[in-house]
Amino acid sequence: MDRRETLLDSTQRPSIFRPRTVLCERHELIRFGLKRVVSEVVEIVGEAADGMAATEMIRRLRPDFVILDVDLDVLNGVEVCRRVSMELPNANVLVLTDSYHATKYHNQLMRAGARGFCLKSSGPRTLFEAIEQITRGLPYCDPKITQLVKQAPTTNMPNCNLTDREIEVLIRLDLRNKEIAEELDMKLRTVEKHIECILAKLKVPTRTAAALKAVQLGYVLLPKMPGRDPVTGVSHEQTVAELQAELAIANEHLKALLRQNEMLKDALQNKMNPPQPPQQPQQPQPPHNF
């Protein structure tokens, strides 16, 4: 996305309805930058850095809209979403997180009442689209997340007749059986039966071999593990989100400087060309007597 387009996009959007919003994000820089971006279209009434503080704030402020990360301390985003949906069923929850947490907890968040999913690294345009859709009462899911959690049979798939449910289990074989059961809302024994069928149909002896074959066939195993900087260990998505936050903050400072510059120009113009006092009308001269 072009940087200038990113800067201008948020300033040119009409603001008809600005839902009262609580922002729940553990990283201070990202939270600060997000606030600058979304304040164009929502009214931020509260901010929280952990799940318990977020829950208490939402309960007290009763917002229309919640922007929620999954990776929160004390209570994670799934539990926060569940509590919000129970206590404030009319509040719209937009999950704003990374690929790892979005793909690990997608179905659990859906059952907990989340109305939308967006990646922190997707940029302002996608975030605005998500907010607009959800405030209109429509669900939203970032296409990148949908592509991962709704994987279809690949063209390289041999005639092994895997069912849709077995594919859902197959792409989650990196998780423990209990985690698969929680995400897919299955009984543990059902997960075990699906894995037995997968091994038989793929003609492999172990789940590790099945996972490797899934990758060879073009599937992406979930949760989607983030790429990381080899030196800092910070994920690429985190780095992109931080850069976007810094850009939003710099954009806010730039707009403030431009406003200040305009005020100085007006003051200088008034000093150089002070307004002239209105001229008094000339009195008629009395006639001269000769």
N, C-alpha and C positions, 0 to 999 in steps of 0.2 A: 504493500500500500504506500502510495506517495506520501511523504512527510507533510507537505503543504496541505494535501487533501485531508490528512488526519487532523491537522490543526484546525482547518476551516469547517470540517464536517459538523463538529459539535456546536459551533457558534451559529449555524444557519438553520437549525432545526426548530420548528415551531413548538411552543410549549403551551398546549391547551389544558391538559390535565397533568398536574404534577403530584403524583402519589406520595404520601408521607412514607418515608423509607428509612429502615434501619440497615446499616452496613456492617456485616460481620466478617472481618478479615484479620488474621493474626499478624501479618507482616505490616509494620507501620508505614513504610514507604509506599507499598502498593495500596494500602488503605487510603493514604493521603492523596495519591494520584487519582485513584478511582473516584474519590469524593469530588475532585476538581472536574472530572469528566462527566459523571452522571448528574451533577448538580444542574446541568443544562436542561434535564428532562424530568428529574424527580426532586423532591424536597427532602434532604437528609435531616432527620430529626434525632438520630442517635447512631453511635458507632460502638462496636465491641470487638475485643481481641481474642476472647475465649468463649466457649460454648455456654458456660453457666451465666456469664455476664450478658451474653446475647439473649438467652432465654428470659432472664429477669427483666432486661430492658424492653424486649418485645411485649412481655406480659404487662409492663407498666405503661408503655407508650401506645400500644395497640395500633401499629402502623398498617398502612394499606399494602405495603410492599416490603419484602426482605431480600437483600442480596447476601448470599450465604456461601462461605467457603466450607469445604468438607473437613479439611485438615485443621481442626480447632482443638485446643487443650481443654481439659476437664470433661466437656461433653463434645463428641464429634458432631459433624453436620447432620448426620442421619438422625441422631437422637434429638437435636435441636429442631429439625424439620418436623419430626413426629410430634413433638410437644406443641409446636406452633400450630400445626394443622388441627390438633385436638382442641386447643384453646381459642384459636382465631381461624376458623375454617374459611373466612372470606379473605384472609391475607394471602397474597400471591408470593410464593417463594421461588426466586431464581437462584439456582446453584451456579456459582462462579468459581471454578476450580481448575485443576490440571488434568491431563489425560489419565494419569494413574488413578486418581481418586474418582474421576468421572466414570471410568470403565470398571472399577472394582465395586462401586456402590450404586451403579445406575438404577438397577431394578429395585433395590431397597429404598432408594430416595424417591422413586416413583410411587411405591406403595406408601411411603411416609407422607406423600402429599406435595412433592415438588412439582411446580408447573413448568419449569424450564431449566435447560442446561446450557452453559456457555463456558468456553475456555478463556482463562485469563490472558492467554497469548494471542487470542483472535483479533484484538483491536477494537477501537471504539465503534466502528460501523456495525460489526456483528453484535456488540453489546447493546447498542441503541435499537437494533432490529429485535433483539430478544425482549427488551423492556417494552417496546411498542406492542409486540404480539401478545405478551402476557397481560398487559394492562387492558387489552381488548378482549380478554377472556379466552385467548387461544394458547394452546401449549406451544413450546418452542424447544428445539434441540439443535445445537450446533451440528452442522453436517459432518464435521470431523468425528464427533462422538457417535452419531448415528451409524456412520460407516463402520465403526469398530464394534459396537454392541449388537448390530443387526447384520452380522456377516452371513452371506448366502453361500450355497455350495459353489466351489470354485470350478472353473472350466477344466482344470487339471485333475479334478476328482475322478478316480476310477469308479466303476459301477459297483459301489459298496453299499448303496442304499441307506446312508445315514439319515435319520429323521432330523427335523428341525431342532427338536429337543436335544438329541444327541450331539448336534453341532454346537449348541449352546454349552453343553458340558465339555465337549472336546476343546473348545477355545479357552476354557478356564482350567485346564489340567495343571497349570502352574500353581493353582490355589489348593488348599487342603479340602478334603471332602466336606467338612463342616462349613467352610466358607462358601463352597459352591452351593450347598444346600440353602444357606442363608440368602445368597444373592438370587438364586433361581426359585426360592420359596418351595423347596422340595423336602421330602423326608430323606434322611441320611441313607437309608436302605435303597431308596429310589435312585439316588446318585450312584451308589455302588453298582446297581443293576445296569444303569446306563453305561458306566465305564466298562463293565464286562462285555456288553454288546459292542461297544466301540472297538475294543481290543480284537474281538472276533471278526468284525467286519473289515478292519484295517489289516488283519493278519499280522499283528505284532504281539510280543509277549508281555510288555510292561506299559504303564502309563507314560513313562519317560519316552519310550519309543513312539508311542502314539502322539505325544506332543511334538516330537521331532518331525514325524511324518506330516502332521498338520501344517507345520511351518513350510515343509517342502512343497506341500500342495497349495500354498499361498495364503493360508490363514494367518491372522495376527493373534498371538496368545494374549489373554487378558489376565490381570490388568496390564495396560500398556506401560511398559517400563520407560521412564524418561531417559533421554540422552543427557549426559552430564559432562561438564568441563573437567578434563583430566587433572587439572591443577587445583581448582577451588572445590570441586565436587558438587557445585551448584548445577541444578538441572537447566537445560536450555530454555524450557518454558518459563522457569522462574526468572532467568536473565531477561527474556523478552518482556515479561510483565513488569519487571523493575525499570527497564528502559522506557516502556510506555508510560509508566508512572512519572518518571523524571521528565519526560517530554510534556506531559500534561501540566506538571508544576511549572516548567519553564514557560509554557504557553501562557499560563495564568500571569506569571511575572511580566512577560512581554506585553500582554494586554494592559496591565497596570502601568507599565512604562509609557506605552503609546497614549493612554489617557492623560498621564501626567505631562507628556510632551505637548499634547493638544492644548492643555490648560496653560502651559507656559507660552505657547505661540499666541494664544488669545490675549494673554496679559501683555506680552511684548507688543502686539499689534495695537492694543489700546493705549500703551504708553507712547508709542511712536506717532500715533494718529489719535490724539485725544478728541473726544466728541466736542464739536464747536457749540458754544451757547447759542440759543436761538436769537436771531437778529430782531431788534425792536423795530416796529414800523416807523418810518420817518413821519414826523409831524409836518403838516402843511405850513409853508412859510406865509406869514401875513403879507398882504399886498403893500408895495412901497407907494407912498404919496409923494408926488413931485410937485 
